[in-house]
Amino acid sequence: MPPTSHGVRLGLLGPLQVLRGDGAVAVTAPKHRAVLAILAINAGRPVSADRIAEELWQGSEPKFARKTLQGYVWRLRRLLGDDLRTRQGSYELSVASEETDVVRFERLLADGRRAVRDRQLTQARARLEAALTLWRGPALADVPATPMVRAHAGRLEEARLLAVEAVLRTDVDLGRPAAAIPELRELTLTYPAREPLHALLMLALYRAGRQAEALSAYGVLRATLIADHGLEPGRPVQELHRRILAADPALDRTDGRPDADQPSESIGRVASG
């Protein structure tokens, strides 16, 4: 991550990470990490003491909650110096959001998906891979799961999954379907109702010359959706199934040209399993 004018760099894509100069700042107490994570999520913007207290204790605040919170902030300020500021009943981590690994990831993901839309697939894959290398583990993995932390980590994990899907889609469209199949199989087990993943697995199997397995993958998805949600697969996946069943020659195209009838990561219902 590039240094800020204050010398602080933040990492949220994994365990909470704070770097100053050439070294890491150790924040060992769970409640301290929670406060710092809340401020990091809102980097460059003040967060009221009341909001932080509600996040930490969720309606069960101790008798001296405000004083306790002030103690947490005092200890964090000893580590972070003037980068942690007090502003009229609020606290602010004065690190611009652009200086976090989250914003770098989001920019690379946006660039990669834009390149996919423009069918610049080799460039797209490089950008998407660069985005994924910023991850060090589950988002905010070592931070107590306050409502704000949990929601933010969930959004980040969804964006990470979109990046993974897009990388695998470029492999399939660049004529390397067999390379994508093992990871797609694992992902469809992890997210059994996520239709774009199943559609991509079906397409990869078909392009790898495994038509029967592609049709079987559709059967697994359909059975799961009916059993768990009382739903049939969405129309794009049904259409892909029909085309695989008919051995549509257009499905074999791997020259990077778009095929509007193929499901992509942005088409169809997206549901976690």
C-alpha positions, 0 to 999 in steps of 0.5 A: 500500500502506498504511504500516506502523508502521515505514514499510516497504511491500513489493511482490512483485506485479512487480519486488521493491519496498521503500518507506520513507516517500515513496521507494523503497529500491534493492536492486541486487545480485541476491543481496541481492534474493534474501535480501530476497525470501525474508524478504519472503515470510516477513514477520513470521516468522524464517527461519534462516540455514541455510534462506536459505543453502540457498536461495541456493546450493542445496547448493553453498555457498561456503566462507564461506557464513555470513559471506557471508550475514551481509555481505548482511544487513548491507548490507540492514540499512543500507537497512532499519534496525531492520525487519530483525532478527537472532534467534538464528541467524535473520533476520526482516523485521518487516513484518506480512504485512498490509502487503504488496501480496500480502495486499491482492490476496488479500483483494480476490480473495476478496471478488470471488469471494465476490461472484461466488458471491452473483451481485453481479456488478458489485461482483465485477468492481470488486473483481477489477479492483482486485485486478489493478491491484496487479500491476506485472508478473510476480511477483518478476520481478527476483529470482533464482529460488531454489526458494522464490521460484520456488514463491511466484511460481508460486502468485501467478501462478496466483492472478492468472490466477484473478482474470483468469478471474473478471473475464472470467466477470463480463463474460460473465454481465453480457451483454458476451461480445464484450468478453471474447472477444479476451482469452480467445482469447489466454489459451487460446493461452497455456494450451492445456490449461486447460479452464475458460478454453476453456469460458468462451471457448465460452460467450462465443462462443455468447452473442455469436451465434457458435455455429460458432466456439464448437463449433470452440473445443471441437474445438481443446481436444479435439484438444490434450488428446488429442494432448498428454495422451491425455485427453478434455475433462472432463465439464463441458466436454463437457456445455457442448459438447452444450448449445451443439450443441443451442442450449440456450436456458438458455445465453443467460441473462445476467441474473446468475442462476446456472446450475449447469450452466455450467462456472466457474473452479472446475470441471473440470481446470486445467492449464497449457499 
